[in-house]
Amino acid sequence: MMRYAIRRLLLAVPTLLAMLTAVFILVRLVPGDPAAVMLGDQASAEALAALRDRLGLDLPTHVQYLHFLGDMLSGNFGVSMASGRTVLQEVMLVLPWTLELTMAAMLIGVLFGLPMGIWAALRRNAWPDYLGRVLSLTGLSFPAFVSAILMLLIFAIHLGWFPVIGSSISGDWGTQLRGLVLPAFNLGLIMTAYVMRVTRSSMLGVMGEDYVRTARAKGIQPLRLVLRHGLRNALIPIVTVVGLYFGTLIGNSVLTEIVFNRPGLGKLILGALNARDYTLLQGLMVVFAACVIFVNLLTDLVYGLVDPRVKYK
């Protein structure tokens, strides 16, 4: 297992370099002069030159790229032009809120999607299967901001069960938990739909295998048959979709945080765009991409635990 983990860690290095290169190129493909956008049209030539020198924009592109790689790999994400704090400080102030929301949504998706997918597979073409298909299609069809607005109107404004503002930095655990429920379920419904569809499809394929029919013929208890022989061998696609859509959840969390007025990376990105804070925006792109790479690495490591055969490939 250790050799497998080391191989996966080494494979993550070129992925990280490719991500940093893509961020560097994308930021510089934005039309216009960043210095002129930051300072405005009325800025003097001396102020523009000073800002370009401060940001290193007057250096050759390959030198800028090397400086960018060195800063990113050393943890120096630069200084926010709007607040004057380092980008890392800005990110660490709100990153726990986004991770809290994303992990809660993933937990909801697995807790609801896994049993519903298994149930739909075991009752194929019966009413639980049709109900599961309708629910998953509904969860996949609604954009995150539309379902967030509907939940806010129904459960927060009309029924008054939950606070209108998604969370409060100050407050006890009970208040913060009540503020987390609606945003987490908003994202969790999307995750539930993905997990349920993949679980159903994977379980249908596994339950038709010869070894499952042999185990059933031997008189193994149905629950043990489903969990040990069915679900265990169907976990690889399920683990894949959970890891793959972690990035989707982070992206949808941006809209969810804005609708529910939660602190998080979403509101930070919106503020950086409004303030034309390119340094902060660049750092946030790196953080988002690094989170996705880290989760994909964890997913690869979980493969080796779920299916020991993967370690020898």
N, C-alpha and C positions, 0 to 999 in steps of 0.2 A: 504493500500500500504506500510506503514511503517513496519508493521509486516512481510509482504512478503519480503521486502528488508533486514530486520534483519535476517530472516531465511536463505536467500541466502548468506549473509555475513558469517554467522556461518558455512554454508556448505563449504565455500571456505577455511576455516582454515585447515581441514584435507587434502584438495587437495594441499595446499601450503606445508604442512609438508611432504606429499608424494613426491612432486616435489623436495624438498631439499634433502630428503633421496636418491632419484634416482640420483641426481647430485653427491652427495657424493660418492655413490657406483661406478658410471660410471667413475669418475675421477680416482678412485683407482684401477679400473680394467685394466687401460692402462698398457701394459707390460713395464717392466723396472723400474729402480729406478729414480724417478723424479729429485733427487739431482744430480745423475750422468748424466742425460740427459741435465740438465741446465748448469752444469759446464764443461761437456765434459769428455772424457776418460782419459785425462792427469791430472785431478784434484787429489790433494793429499787427503789422508784419513782424515786429520784434516779439510780441507775445506769442504769435504762432510759431516763430522759430524756436523760442524758448521751450514751448510745450513739446514740439517735435523732438528737440534735443533731450528733454526729460523722459519722453516715452521711447526714445531710440528709433524714431521713425525716419531720421535722416541717415541712418546707417544702411549699407547694402542689404539686400533681402537675405542673402545666405548668412550674413552676420547676425541679423535680427533673428533668424531661425535658430542659430546656435545659442544665442542668448536666451531665447524663449525656452528651448529644451533644457538648458541648464537651470533656469529659474523654476520651471515646472517640476523637474525631477528633484530639486532641492527643497521644494515646498514653498518657494517664494512666488506667490501668485500676484504680486504687485500691490498697489495702493489704490483704493477707490477714489475716483476723482470727485465724487459728490460728497462723501462723508469724511474723507481723509484717513479712515481706518484701513488697515490691511484687508485684502480680499478674504484671506483666511479667517480673520476675525468676523467679518460680515457673514461668511458662510456658516461658521460654527455657532453663531447666535440663533440661526433659524433651522439649521440642518436637523437637529433632534426632532423638531415639529414635523418636518416632512417625512423623516424615517418612521416616526410614531404612526403617522397616518398610513403610510405605505405598508408597514408590517401588520397593522390592524386589518387593512383591506385584504392582504394576502391570507391572514388567518381566517377571516370570514369566508373568503373564496374557497379555501381548502375544507373548512368545517362543513360548509353547505354543499359545495360542488362535488366533493368526493362521494358522500353517501347517495346523493341524488343521481350521480352518474352510474354508480353501481346498481341502484334500484332500477333505473331505466334499462340497463343492459340485461338484468335478470328478468324483467317483465317486458321483453321486446315486443313491439307492436300492440301492447296493451295500453290502458289509460295512463299508467305512470310514465310510460315511454313518451306518449304524445304530450302529456303535461310538461315533462322535462324539455322536450324540443321547443315547445312554445315559450317556456320561461327562458331558456338559453337564447332563443332568437330575440326575445324582447330585451334581454340584457345586453346583447351585442348591437342591437339597432339603435338604442337610445344614446346620443352623445352625452358625455359626462356632465357638461354644463346644463343640459336640458333636464336630466334626472335630478341634478342638484337643486335647480330652481323649483322643480315640482315638490321635492321632499321638503324644501325650506318653506314653501307655501302651505303644505298640508300639515306637517308635523310640528313646525315651529311657530307659524303665524296663526293658523286656524285652530289647531288642537292645543298648542302651547305646551307640548310635552318636552321640547328641547329648546335650548336658547337659540336666538336668531343668529348671533355671532358664534362662529364655529368653535372658538376656544378663547381662553383668557390666560395671559401669561401669569397674572396674579390670581390666586385662588387655591382652594384645597383640591385634593385628588378627585373628590366626588364631582365638583364643578367641572374640572378638566375632562373627566370621563364622560359626563353628559354632553359636553361640547364636542367630544370626539365621535359620538355615536353616528350622527347623520353623515358627516363627511366620510367616515370609515365604511358605512353601509353603501354610500353612493359609489365608491370605488369597489367595494366588495362585491356588488352585484355584477359588475363587469368581470371580475375575476372568477366569480361563481359560474358564470356562463361559459367561460373558456374551460375551466377545470371540468365542469360537468360534461361538456361535449367530448373532450379528449378522453375522460374516464370511460364514458359509455362506449366510444369507438374501440378503445384499447381492451376493455373487458369483453366486448363481443368477440374480438379476435382471439383472446386467450381462452375463453370458455369453450371455444370450438376445437381446441387442440386435443390431440390424442391422449396426452398425459392427464388432462382433466377428465376426459371420458373414462379413462382407466381408473382414476381415483374415485370417480363417482360409482363405477361398477364394484369397487372394493367395499363400498358402504361407508365411506368417510362422511362425517357429519357435514351438512350443507354449509354451516357457518365457517367451519375449518376449511372446507373446499374453496369457498369464495375468497377468504382472507389469505390463506397460506399458498394455495395453488393458483388462484386467479389473480387477486390484487397484487401479490408480490411480484409476479411476472409481468404485470401490466404497469408497473410503476415508472419505468424509464420514460415513456411519452408524457406521463403526468408530471414528473420532475422537470422534464424539458420545458413544458408549457408554463410551469410556475416560474422557472428561472428566466424564460424568454420574455414573459410579460411583466416582469419586474420593471423593466424600462418603460413599458406602456403605462404602468401604474404611476410611475414618477412623472411621466408626461401629463397624464390626466390629473395628477394631483395639483398641477399648476392652476388649471381652471377651477378645480374644487376649492383650493385655498382662496382664490379670488372671490368666488361666489359666497362662500361661508365666512369670508373675512378672517381667515386663519393666518397666523404668522407662518412663514415657510419660504422655501426656495422660489415658489411661484410668484409671490408678491415681490420678492427681491429681484427676480428677473424683470418683472413689469416696471419696477422702479428704475432699474438700470437702463431699460429701453427708453423710458420717458426722459431720464436725465442724460441720455447719450453717454453713459458711463461704460466705455468700451473695455476698460481694464477689468471692471467687475463682471461684465458680461462674458468676457473671455475666460475668466476664472470659473464662472458658474458652468460654462459649457464643459470645461475640463472636469469639474466635480461630478456633473451628471454622467459624463462618459465613463469616468473612473468607477462610479458606483455600479454601472451596468457591467463593466468588465469584471469587477470584483464578484458580483453575483453570478455571472457566467462561470467564473473560476470555481466558486463554491458548488455550482450545479455539476460541473465535471467531477469534482471530488465526491459528491453524493452518488454519482453513477457507480463509482467503485465500491461504495458501501451497499447499494441496492442490488447490483449484479456483479459478483466477484469476477465474472469472465471479462468484464471491461478492463480490468487492471492489466490484463495480459495482451491487450490489443495494441 
